[in-house]
Amino acid sequence: MKLFTTVLVYLFILTIRRLSGKPITTYIKSKYGKTALDTFRRTEKLSYRSKKLQKDIKFLNLCKYYDVIPKFLNFRVHNPVFESTQIYRSWCFVLLDREISNQKKKETVITDKLNKDYLNLKSILSPLDYICITRLINNNVHKKMVKVDNIHSNKLLKLGIDVKKKVDKNKVIFNFSDKNLSEEQKDILSHGLDYCLPPTKVSFHKFFLYFEKLCNNLKNCDIYNNTFNNVTSNISTIANNTFKKFSRQGKQSNDAENFTSPLQTLKNDETITITKPDKGRGVVILNKHDYHQKLLSILDDHSKFKKITTKISTHLLYLEDKLKRLLRAIKPSIGESTYNFLSTSGSQPGRLYGLPKVHKPNIPLRPIISSIGTFNYNTAKFLVPIISPLTTNQYTIENSTAFANEITSLDLEQPSTMASFDVESLFTNVPLLETTEIIVDNIQTTHLNKFGLTKDSFKKLLNIAAHHSVFSYNDDLYMQTDGVAMGSPLGPSYANAFLCHREINWLKQCPPEFRPVYYRRYIDDTFVLFKHPSHVNLFLNYLNSKHQCIKFTCETQLNNQLPFLDTYVTIDNGRFHTSIYRKPTFTGLGLHFLSNIPYIYKINSIRTLITRAYNLCSNWSSFHNEMKFLNNFFVSNGYPLHLFDKITKTFLCNKFSIPPTVHTAKRDHRYVKLPFMGRLSFEVRKQLRTLLQNHYPQMKFTFVFNNSNTIANFLKTAYEMPL
């Protein structure tokens, strides 16, 4: 076999040398005749036209996605003012759709002709000549396509779209597996696992479930009940018509399949695991064996996890029955609706997966337990607002904006040393039994009575919600015996309740010699100010001696600067200034503009980061630098050049102008979740909004669109697929 390969390579080299000595057309004509030469020329021409049409279609689709009109589609009107109207633009987009459709038809016809010519060429030429000549055709076409790409890029740039500026693939993709990725696969993965694709099909049952939930939501409305049957009938008609219309459109569109086809080999590869990093946005690829061994090593900690030998279905039925017995006993006090919300059947165990810490040696995993669908998930959600009074105190901060406002208003009389303290693995180290006792002892009975609970029933619900965290991995069932699970609704509440109770005593008992002058905490991160640098280690040692389960690490200021949460705190002449801080794990990946989600979501992603910059930057110099960074960030993620500037201008104008006060009657706010199917979704929203406003004027309906057709779902990533 090795000898045969060597001979084949040798003959291939001889053929290349023979071809390089004379023009290819002369060689084909002299050896195979004029018919072969005509076939070669026709094949090369059709190959170029086919590739050119594919590039043209891609260019037109980009114009469509970016909501811009190519210049050749602009038509003349009598009055130039009409060119800025919505009607004119709508007709331009009709022409754009027709142009895309025509080009696709041409591309199909030319591809069929090209395949026939390749077959003819293969039948005429020798195998080695066919390989060399097809490679030559592909190389010639590729050189021409580079010019076509440059032409299209320049056209898009004039329209305000910079397609050449992209995120760094090497920063976004972390490949720790033995799998080698092609450049095409890297290009697609660099969009991120959350990148949404156009849905090609929708589940019949899931689709109509959205509309059934809407009808069920309206059933609770007290007034206009006499029109309920009429409304549900109209909703049913809208749903049926939409499903039929989408089914017809879905069969005609194959954009998603074309986009993800290079990832098919990754999807089918059973030796790798694809997931997201623990911090930052990106794509992590691990060998499945390594991923599996790292999770098993975490589960081998018998002080935190216990393997359950009972059959999974049997154990879940036991837990469901235990919850139902308690709920039946307290049903008269909590009410029918709460009882139905907390009662469960047909539950599933939690799902364990690991997020790789790509910034640490040996790539350890952070264990996450997805609790959605577990028997006690709704119970945990119900208990969170009840516990909330115990999760804050005078030392906690609500968010980074509150911290920035507070720290910049400080005016300390003497120099201070900044330090930040972090609790190691807080969630898994929170002592469950101790924290439950703290919560039960400190909760007010009058507060519990508002929810129909006594201290005894409240404690029993806490035990069920926090002490029976069961999950499956590798077809085995486990229970977390201590600590709270990351992924449980009760996780942050338990962690905060424990630290809120303990830190008050720790600070009171702290020796005054090194007691901090300022102390603020957000979950496991604490910002502290000391009178002298030597006090930092003294306070660290003091905290680490207070509880056997809780250990702190510390970071001190460097050059009068210290990062805390997502702010960068600077001391300058005794005053504190804040700016935006990004961790080294920041990859530059954000929500891509071409992701198949509503346009308003993309606009809001810009508004959110501009608002964050405005709130966290304490001076205009920092704000200006952040705006320059964000402009580059959004352009790298596919946003039009002008869009960021436009939204920034609108944001600042609104900040420095007082809008008129509009007094309106308060209305009941309801959310309606719908699947996102492109422009068809907006038609459905318009029909439903008109219908609901006519029959329920006392209610305000906000429509939320959802597209689960992501790259992550296509690849069946570790955090999406059942384990």
Residue pairs with C-beta under 8 A, 6 or more apart in sequence:
11 128
12 128
12 131
12 132
15 128
15 129
15 132
16 132
18 27
19 27
19 132
19 133
19 136
24 40
24 133
24 136
25 37
25 40
25 41
28 36
28 37
28 40
28 133
29 36
29 37
31 129
32 124
32 125
35 124
36 121
36 124
36 125
39 117
39 120
39 121
39 124
40 121
40 133
40 137
42 117
43 114
43 117
43 118
43 121
43 137
44 137
44 140
44 141
46 110
46 113
46 114
46 117
47 114
47 137
47 138
47 141
48 140
48 141
48 144
49 110
50 107
50 110
50 111
50 114
51 141
51 144
51 145
51 148
52 144
52 145
52 148
53 103
53 106
53 107
53 110
54 107
55 145
55 148
55 149
55 152
56 103
57 100
57 103
57 104
57 107
58 152
59 70
59 152
59 155
59 156
60 70
60 96
60 99
60 100
60 103
61 100
61 255
62 156
62 161
62 163
62 594
63 69
63 70
63 96
63 156
63 159
64 93
64 96
64 97
64 100
65 593
65 594
66 159
66 161
66 593
66 640
67 599
68 159
68 160
68 161
68 640
69 89
69 92
69 93
69 96
70 96
70 155
70 159
71 155
73 92
73 95
73 96
73 99
74 83
74 92
75 91
75 92
75 95
77 83
77 88
82 88
118 134
121 130
121 133
121 134
122 130
125 133
152 163
153 163
153 164
156 162
156 163
157 163
160 640
160 641
160 642
160 643
161 640
161 641
162 635
162 641
163 638
165 635
165 636
166 190
166 636
166 638
167 190
167 587
167 588
167 589
167 636
167 637
168 587
168 588
169 186
169 187
169 189
169 190
171 282
171 587
171 588
171 589
172 189
172 190
172 192
172 281
172 282
172 283
172 587
172 588
172 589
173 181
173 186
173 189
173 190
173 282
173 283
173 285
174 277
174 282
174 283
174 284
174 285
174 356
174 358
175 181
175 285
176 284
176 285
176 286
176 287
176 290
176 356
176 363
177 271
177 272
177 285
177 286
177 287
178 271
178 287
179 266
179 269
179 271
179 272
179 285
181 189
181 266
181 285
182 262
184 262
185 262
185 263
185 266
188 259
188 260
188 262
188 263
188 711
189 263
189 283
189 711
190 589
191 592
191 594
191 595
191 711
192 281
192 282
192 283
192 589
192 592
192 711
193 274
193 276
193 283
193 710
193 711
193 712
193 715
193 717
194 281
194 591
194 595
194 710
194 711
194 712
195 592
195 595
195 710
195 711
196 595
196 596
196 597
196 676
196 707
196 709
196 710
197 255
197 256
197 259
197 260
197 596
197 707
197 709
197 710
197 711
197 714
198 253
198 255
198 256
198 596
198 678
198 709
199 250
199 256
199 596
199 675
199 676
199 677
199 707
199 709
200 250
200 253
200 254
200 256
200 257
200 709
201 247
201 250
202 243
202 246
202 250
202 675
202 677
204 243
206 675
207 239
207 243
207 675
208 239
208 243
210 673
210 674
210 675
211 235
211 236
211 238
211 239
213 673
214 235
214 672
214 688
215 231
215 232
215 235
217 670
217 672
218 228
218 231
218 232
218 692
218 696
219 228
221 668
221 696
221 699
223 698
224 695
224 696
227 695
230 695
231 691
231 692
231 695
234 691
235 688
235 691
238 684
238 687
238 688
238 691
242 677
242 680
242 683
242 684
245 680
246 677
246 680
249 677
249 680
256 709
260 711
260 714
263 711
263 714
263 715
266 272
266 274
266 285
266 715
267 714
267 715
267 716
270 288
271 287
271 288
271 289
272 285
272 286
272 287
272 288
273 285
273 286
273 287
273 288
273 291
273 718
274 283
274 284
274 285
274 715
274 717
274 718
275 284
275 286
275 291
275 353
275 354
275 355
275 356
275 717
275 718
275 719
276 282
276 283
276 284
276 355
276 712
276 717
276 719
277 284
277 355
277 356
277 357
277 358
277 585
278 355
278 356
278 357
278 358
278 365
278 366
279 357
279 359
279 583
279 585
280 358
280 583
280 585
280 586
280 587
280 589
281 587
281 589
281 590
282 358
282 587
282 589
284 356
284 358
286 356
286 363
291 354
291 365
291 718
292 474
294 354
294 363
294 364
294 365
295 352
295 353
295 354
295 365
295 367
295 473
296 474
298 305
298 354
298 365
298 367
299 305
299 307
299 352
299 473
299 478
303 481
303 482
304 428
304 480
304 481
304 482
304 483
305 478
305 479
305 480
305 481
306 478
306 479
306 480
306 481
307 476
307 477
307 478
308 315
308 470
308 477
308 478
308 479
310 318
310 477
312 349
312 472
312 477
315 470
315 477
316 347
316 348
316 349
316 375
316 470
319 347
319 375
319 376
319 464
319 468
319 470
320 344
320 345
320 347
320 375
322 464
323 342
323 343
323 344
323 375
323 376
323 379
323 464
324 343
326 457
326 460
326 461
326 464
327 334
327 339
327 342
327 343
329 457
330 452
330 453
330 457
331 339
333 452
333 453
333 454
333 457
334 342
334 451
334 452
334 453
335 452
338 382
338 451
338 452
341 378
341 382
342 378
342 379
342 382
344 375
344 376
344 377
344 378
347 373
347 374
347 375
347 377
348 373
348 374
349 374
349 470
349 471
349 472
349 477
350 369
350 370
350 371
350 374
350 469
350 470
350 471
350 472
350 485
350 487
351 369
351 370
351 471
351 472
351 473
351 722
351 723
352 367
352 368
352 369
352 370
352 471
352 472
352 473
352 478
352 723
353 367
353 368
353 370
353 718
353 719
353 723
354 365
354 366
354 367
354 368
354 718
355 365
355 366
355 368
355 719
356 363
356 364
356 365
356 366
357 363
357 364
357 365
357 366
358 585
359 584
359 585
366 486
367 428
367 486
368 486
368 487
368 719
369 469
369 471
369 480
369 485
369 486
369 487
369 488
370 487
370 719
371 377
371 380
371 469
371 485
371 487
371 488
371 489
374 469
374 470
374 471
375 468
376 464
376 465
376 468
376 469
377 489
379 461
379 464
379 465
380 465
380 466
380 488
380 489
380 490
381 489
382 461
383 461
383 462
383 465
383 490
383 493
384 489
384 490
384 493
386 443
386 447
386 448
386 451
386 453
386 458
387 439
387 443
387 490
387 493
387 494
387 497
388 493
389 443
389 444
389 447
390 438
390 439
390 442
390 443
390 496
390 497
390 500
390 501
391 492
391 493
391 496
391 497
391 500
392 496
392 500
393 500
393 503
393 504
395 500
395 503
395 504
395 507
395 519
395 520
395 521
396 496
396 500
396 520
396 521
396 522
397 403
397 406
397 520
397 521
397 522
399 522
400 522
400 565
400 566
400 567
400 616
401 612
401 615
401 616
403 520
403 522
403 527
403 564
403 565
403 567
404 567
404 578
404 615
404 616
404 618
405 615
406 520
407 520
407 527
407 569
407 576
407 578
408 575
408 576
408 577
408 578
408 618
410 518
410 576
411 574
411 575
412 517
412 518
412 529
412 574
414 531
415 574
416 517
416 518
416 529
416 530
416 531
416 571
417 529
417 530
417 531
417 532
417 533
417 535
417 536
417 556
417 557
418 527
418 528
418 529
418 556
418 557
418 562
418 569
418 571
419 527
419 528
419 529
419 530
419 536
419 554
419 555
419 556
419 557
419 562
420 525
420 526
420 527
420 528
420 554
420 555
420 562
420 563
420 564
421 525
421 526
421 528
421 540
421 543
421 552
421 553
421 554
422 524
422 525
422 526
422 552
422 553
422 554
422 555
423 429
423 499
423 524
423 550
423 551
423 552
424 551
424 552
424 553
426 495
426 499
426 523
426 524
426 550
427 483
427 484
427 485
427 486
427 491
427 495
428 482
428 483
428 484
428 486
429 483
429 549
429 550
429 551
430 483
430 484
430 494
430 495
430 498
430 549
431 482
431 483
431 498
431 549
432 466
432 467
432 481
432 482
432 483
432 484
432 494
434 498
435 494
435 497
435 498
436 459
436 462
436 463
436 466
436 467
438 497
438 498
438 501
439 462
439 494
439 497
440 455
440 458
440 459
440 462
442 501
443 455
443 458
445 454
445 455
448 454
448 455
448 458
453 461
465 490
466 484
466 488
466 490
466 494
468 479
469 479
469 480
469 484
469 485
469 488
470 477
470 478
470 479
471 477
471 478
471 479
471 480
471 485
472 478
472 723
473 723
474 723
484 490
484 491
484 494
484 495
485 491
492 523
495 523
495 524
496 523
499 521
499 523
499 524
502 546
502 547
502 550
503 519
503 521
506 542
506 543
506 546
507 515
507 516
507 519
510 516
510 539
510 542
511 542
513 535
513 538
514 530
514 534
514 535
514 538
514 539
514 542
515 539
516 528
516 529
516 530
516 535
516 539
517 529
517 530
517 531
518 527
518 528
518 529
519 526
519 527
519 528
519 529
520 526
520 527
520 528
521 527
522 565
525 564
525 565
527 562
527 564
527 569
528 536
528 539
530 536
530 539
533 556
536 554
536 556
537 554
540 552
540 554
543 550
543 552
544 550
544 551
544 552
555 562
555 563
556 562
557 571
560 570
560 571
560 572
561 568
561 569
561 570
561 571
562 568
562 569
563 569
563 581
563 583
564 581
565 581
566 580
566 581
566 582
566 612
566 616
567 578
567 579
567 580
567 581
567 616
568 578
568 579
568 580
568 581
569 576
569 577
569 578
570 576
570 577
570 578
570 579
571 577
576 618
577 618
577 619
577 622
578 616
578 617
578 618
578 622
579 616
579 617
579 618
579 622
579 625
579 626
580 612
580 613
580 616
580 617
580 622
580 626
580 629
588 633
588 636
589 637
590 605
590 633
590 634
590 637
591 597
591 601
591 602
591 605
591 637
592 637
592 638
593 602
593 634
593 637
593 638
593 639
593 640
594 638
595 602
596 676
596 678
596 707
596 709
597 676
597 705
597 707
598 676
598 681
598 705
602 639
603 643
603 647
606 630
606 634
606 639
606 643
606 644
606 647
607 647
607 651
609 630
609 633
610 627
610 630
610 647
610 648
610 651
611 651
613 623
613 626
613 627
613 630
614 623
614 651
614 655
617 623
617 626
627 648
630 644
631 644
631 645
634 643
634 644
635 641
635 644
667 698
667 699
667 700
668 698
668 699
668 700
669 699
669 700
669 702
670 699
670 700
670 701
670 702
671 701
671 702
671 703
671 704
672 688
672 701
672 702
672 703
672 704
673 703
673 704
673 705
673 706
674 681
674 684
674 685
674 703
674 704
674 705
674 706
675 681
675 705
675 706
675 707
676 705
676 706
676 707
681 705
685 703
688 701
688 703
689 701
689 703
692 699
692 701
693 701
712 719
712 720
713 720
